[in-house]
Amino acid sequence: MFRYGGKFYGAAARCPGGSGKVVYKGLISQRLDFFFSGYRYHRDLLPFPTRRAFGPPNTNPPLTKAGEDVIRTRIPSPGYSRHPLVKKIDDPKETNDPTYACNPKGFPRILLDTAHDYNEVVTLPDRIYQIWQEARVPREIWLDGRAVPSGDPLESLGPTWYGHSVGHWEGDTLVVITVGLDDRAWLDQYAFPKSFHAKIEERYTLTDPNTLSLQLTLTDPEMYTKPWVSDVKRWRKEPRKNVTWYGWYGLFSGLGELICAPMNANPFVSAGRGGD
């Protein structure tokens, strides 16, 4: 069960280390929580393109000279040119978004993007896995008390698409710190940059038994002149019947895998003219 407002709900496993906090197993959807079971789906009342952004709608964070140099080179798909230094296009064939060439979205973009719907959370005694519907990508978050990598250990570990993530509890809020991200992956669909030395904090709070809130903070002095705080992103729990197909319940029970596989493309799609 989980604790909210002095009451307990559901079934759960306790966090290690004697904290008494509750960690949830289960299947949940886009922009997920790690301690509440069930599927979730994005319910923010924002226009579709805006929901894919890191920051609040129509905002641009202050970039360093290095950040400006990076964003000038990027050409997002039509409708996603928010920053004034970014080229606007009408033809999707002109984009240089790396995901259009089957490269990973990386973190936090996979968390922000709404091209996929659902995620699965698997809770173990010492860690949490996020398993994404899109590309069946797993993300590992450690809860065993280890330190966030920094200095020489971080340099030795090197960059990864989804970074190195460590979680801990602050009251009823789960805080996750991620470092060591690959700077080739865009921060979000709007082409904002991030460096290998960026740090991203996620703060997950259950605001009621069915509503999850998340706020992120990006700290990256190489690319930004100050930390960038996201808007609050929210989800609602999905009924089990909405994730059951042909009597089979689960993350891939009829949901598309959303795997970028060039061998699946036909010439019409490859030419950038749409299609399946």
C-alpha positions as CSV (number, residue, x, y, z in Angstrom):
1,M,0.0,0.0,0.0
2,F,1.0,3.6,-0.3
3,R,0.6,6.5,2.2
4,Y,-1.3,9.6,1.2
5,G,-2.9,12.1,3.5
6,G,-2.4,9.8,6.5
7,K,-4.2,6.9,4.8
8,F,-2.8,3.8,3.1
9,Y,-3.9,2.5,-0.3
10,G,-3.1,-0.6,-2.4
11,A,-0.2,-3.1,-2.2
12,A,3.5,-2.3,-2.3
13,A,7.0,-3.1,-1.2
14,R,8.9,-1.0,1.3
15,C,12.0,1.0,0.3
16,P,15.3,-0.5,1.7
17,G,17.3,1.3,4.4
18,G,14.5,1.5,7.0
19,S,13.0,4.6,5.6
20,G,9.4,3.2,5.8
21,K,8.6,4.8,2.4
22,V,6.5,2.8,0.0
23,V,7.7,1.8,-3.4
24,Y,5.2,0.6,-6.0
25,K,5.4,-2.2,-8.6
26,G,3.2,-2.0,-11.6
27,L,2.6,-0.8,-15.1
28,I,2.2,2.9,-15.7
29,S,2.2,5.3,-18.6
30,Q,3.9,8.4,-20.0
31,R,5.6,10.6,-17.3
32,L,5.4,7.9,-14.6
33,D,5.7,7.6,-10.9
34,F,7.9,4.9,-9.3
35,F,5.8,4.2,-6.2
36,F,2.2,3.9,-7.5
37,S,1.0,0.8,-9.3
38,G,-1.1,0.8,-12.4
39,Y,-1.0,2.4,-15.9
40,R,-0.8,6.2,-16.3
41,Y,-1.3,8.5,-19.2
42,H,-0.5,12.1,-19.7
43,R,-3.4,14.4,-18.8
44,D,-2.0,17.9,-19.0
45,L,-4.4,20.3,-20.6
46,L,-1.7,21.8,-23.0
47,P,-1.6,21.9,-26.8
48,F,0.0,18.7,-28.2
49,P,3.4,20.2,-29.2
50,T,3.8,22.0,-25.9
51,R,3.6,18.8,-23.9
52,R,6.8,17.6,-25.5
53,A,8.8,20.5,-24.0
54,F,11.1,20.5,-21.0
55,G,10.2,23.9,-19.8
56,P,7.0,25.9,-19.4
57,P,5.1,26.9,-22.6
58,N,6.6,29.6,-24.7
59,T,9.7,30.0,-22.5
60,N,13.4,30.0,-23.6
61,P,16.1,29.6,-21.0
62,P,19.2,31.8,-21.1
63,L,21.9,29.9,-23.0
64,T,25.7,30.3,-22.7
65,K,27.7,31.1,-25.8
66,A,28.4,27.4,-26.1
67,G,24.7,26.6,-25.8
68,E,23.9,29.1,-28.5
69,D,26.5,27.6,-30.8
70,V,24.9,24.2,-30.4
71,I,21.3,25.2,-30.8
72,R,22.1,27.1,-34.0
73,T,23.1,23.8,-35.6
74,R,19.9,22.0,-34.9
75,I,16.8,21.9,-37.1
76,P,13.7,20.4,-35.3
77,S,10.7,19.1,-37.2
78,P,8.0,21.5,-38.3
79,G,6.2,23.2,-35.4
80,Y,9.0,22.7,-32.8
81,S,11.2,25.8,-33.5
82,R,10.7,27.7,-30.2
83,H,14.1,29.3,-29.7
84,P,14.8,32.3,-32.0
85,L,18.2,30.9,-33.0
86,V,16.6,27.7,-34.4
87,K,15.7,27.5,-38.0
88,K,12.0,27.0,-38.8
89,I,11.0,24.6,-41.5
90,D,7.9,23.4,-43.2
91,D,9.3,20.3,-44.9
92,P,10.1,17.5,-42.4
93,K,12.8,16.2,-44.7
94,E,14.9,19.2,-43.7
95,T,15.1,18.3,-40.0
96,N,18.4,17.0,-38.5
97,D,16.6,15.6,-35.4
98,P,18.8,12.6,-34.6
99,T,15.8,10.4,-33.7
100,Y,14.6,10.6,-37.3
101,A,17.7,8.5,-38.1
102,C,16.8,5.9,-35.6
103,N,19.0,7.3,-32.8
104,P,17.9,7.0,-29.2
105,K,15.9,9.8,-27.8
106,G,17.8,9.5,-24.5
107,F,16.9,11.1,-21.2
108,P,15.0,13.2,-20.4
109,R,13.5,13.4,-23.9
110,I,12.0,9.9,-23.7
111,L,10.2,11.1,-20.5
112,L,9.0,14.3,-22.1
113,D,8.0,13.0,-25.5
114,T,4.4,11.9,-26.2
115,A,5.0,9.8,-29.3
116,H,4.5,6.8,-27.0
117,D,1.9,6.3,-24.3
118,Y,2.8,3.8,-21.7
119,N,5.7,2.8,-19.4
120,E,6.2,-0.1,-17.0
121,V,7.8,0.2,-13.6
122,V,9.5,-2.8,-12.0
123,T,10.6,-2.4,-8.4
124,L,13.4,-4.4,-7.0
125,P,14.9,-4.2,-3.5
126,D,17.7,-1.9,-4.5
127,R,16.5,-0.2,-7.7
128,I,13.6,0.7,-10.0
129,Y,13.4,0.0,-13.7
130,Q,11.4,2.1,-16.1
131,I,10.5,0.1,-19.2
132,W,9.3,2.2,-22.0
133,Q,6.8,1.2,-24.6
134,E,8.9,3.0,-27.2
135,A,11.7,0.8,-28.3
136,R,11.3,-1.4,-25.1
137,V,14.0,0.8,-23.5
138,P,14.8,0.1,-19.8
139,R,16.0,2.9,-17.5
140,E,17.7,1.9,-14.2
141,I,17.3,4.1,-11.0
142,W,19.3,3.0,-8.0
143,L,17.9,3.2,-4.5
144,D,20.6,1.5,-2.6
145,G,22.2,4.6,-1.1
146,R,25.1,4.9,-3.5
147,A,26.4,8.4,-4.3
148,V,25.6,10.1,-7.6
149,P,28.7,9.7,-9.8
150,S,31.0,12.8,-10.0
151,G,34.6,13.7,-10.7
152,D,36.9,11.0,-11.9
153,P,34.3,8.1,-11.5
154,L,31.9,10.0,-13.7
155,E,34.5,10.7,-16.3
156,S,35.5,7.0,-16.3
157,L,31.9,5.9,-16.6
158,G,31.5,8.2,-19.6
159,P,28.3,9.3,-21.3
160,T,25.2,7.1,-21.9
161,W,21.9,7.8,-23.7
162,Y,19.9,7.5,-20.4
163,G,22.6,8.5,-17.9
164,H,23.4,7.2,-14.4
165,S,20.4,7.7,-12.0
166,V,20.2,7.6,-8.2
167,G,17.0,8.1,-6.2
168,H,16.3,9.0,-2.6
169,W,13.3,10.1,-0.5
170,E,12.6,13.6,0.8
171,G,9.5,13.2,2.9
172,D,6.8,11.8,0.5
173,T,8.7,13.0,-2.6
174,L,10.9,10.7,-4.6
175,V,13.9,12.6,-5.9
176,V,16.0,11.2,-8.7
177,I,19.3,12.7,-9.9
178,T,20.7,11.8,-13.3
179,V,24.2,12.6,-14.6
180,G,26.5,11.4,-17.4
181,L,24.2,12.1,-20.3
182,D,25.2,11.8,-24.0
183,D,25.2,15.4,-25.4
184,R,24.3,14.2,-28.9
185,A,20.8,13.5,-27.8
186,W,18.5,16.6,-27.7
187,L,17.0,17.7,-24.4
188,D,13.6,17.8,-25.9
189,Q,11.9,18.0,-29.3
190,Y,12.6,21.7,-29.4
191,A,16.3,21.0,-29.9
192,F,17.6,22.4,-26.6
193,P,21.1,21.2,-25.7
194,K,22.6,19.5,-22.7
195,S,26.2,18.7,-21.9
196,F,27.8,15.5,-20.5
197,H,28.2,17.4,-17.2
198,A,24.5,18.3,-17.0
199,K,22.6,17.2,-13.9
200,I,18.8,16.6,-14.0
201,E,16.7,16.3,-10.9
202,E,13.2,14.7,-11.0
203,R,10.8,15.2,-8.1
204,Y,7.8,12.9,-8.1
205,T,4.8,13.5,-5.8
206,L,1.5,11.7,-5.5
207,T,-1.0,14.6,-5.1
208,D,-4.0,12.2,-4.7
209,P,-4.5,8.4,-5.1
210,N,-4.9,8.8,-8.9
211,T,-2.8,11.9,-9.8
212,L,1.0,12.1,-10.1
213,S,3.0,15.3,-10.4
214,L,6.6,15.7,-11.7
215,Q,8.9,18.7,-11.8
216,L,12.4,18.6,-13.3
217,T,15.4,20.9,-12.9
218,L,18.2,21.0,-15.3
219,T,21.6,22.3,-14.0
220,D,24.1,22.7,-16.8
221,P,26.6,25.6,-16.5
222,E,28.2,24.6,-19.8
223,M,25.0,25.3,-21.8
224,Y,22.8,27.5,-19.6
225,T,23.5,30.5,-17.4
226,K,21.2,29.3,-14.6
227,P,19.2,26.2,-13.7
228,W,16.1,25.6,-15.8
229,V,13.0,24.5,-13.9
230,S,10.2,22.7,-15.9
231,D,6.5,23.2,-15.5
232,V,4.7,20.6,-13.4
233,K,3.7,17.6,-15.5
234,R,0.8,15.4,-14.4
235,W,-0.7,12.0,-15.1
236,R,-3.9,10.1,-14.2
237,K,-4.2,6.4,-13.5
238,E,-5.6,4.4,-16.3
239,P,-8.2,1.6,-15.7
240,R,-7.0,-1.9,-16.2
241,K,-9.5,-2.4,-19.0
242,N,-7.7,0.3,-21.1
243,V,-4.5,-1.7,-21.2
244,T,-6.0,-5.1,-21.9
245,W,-6.4,-6.5,-25.4
246,Y,-7.8,-9.9,-26.5
247,G,-7.8,-10.9,-22.8
248,W,-4.0,-10.2,-22.4
249,Y,-3.0,-7.6,-19.8
250,G,0.4,-5.9,-20.0
251,L,2.6,-3.2,-21.5
252,F,2.8,-4.9,-24.9
253,S,-0.7,-6.5,-25.0
254,G,-1.6,-5.0,-28.3
255,L,0.3,-1.7,-27.9
256,G,2.8,-0.8,-30.6
257,E,6.4,-1.4,-29.8
258,L,7.4,1.9,-31.5
259,I,10.7,0.5,-32.5
260,C,12.6,2.5,-35.2
261,A,13.5,-0.3,-37.6
262,P,14.7,0.8,-41.1
263,M,13.7,-2.6,-42.6
264,N,10.1,-1.8,-41.7
265,A,10.0,1.4,-43.8
266,N,8.6,1.4,-47.3
267,P,9.9,3.8,-50.0
268,F,7.0,6.2,-49.4
269,V,8.0,6.6,-45.7
270,S,11.7,6.7,-46.4
271,A,11.2,9.6,-48.8
272,G,9.7,11.6,-46.0
273,R,6.1,11.6,-47.3
274,G,4.4,10.0,-44.4
275,G,2.6,6.7,-44.3
276,D,2.9,3.6,-42.1
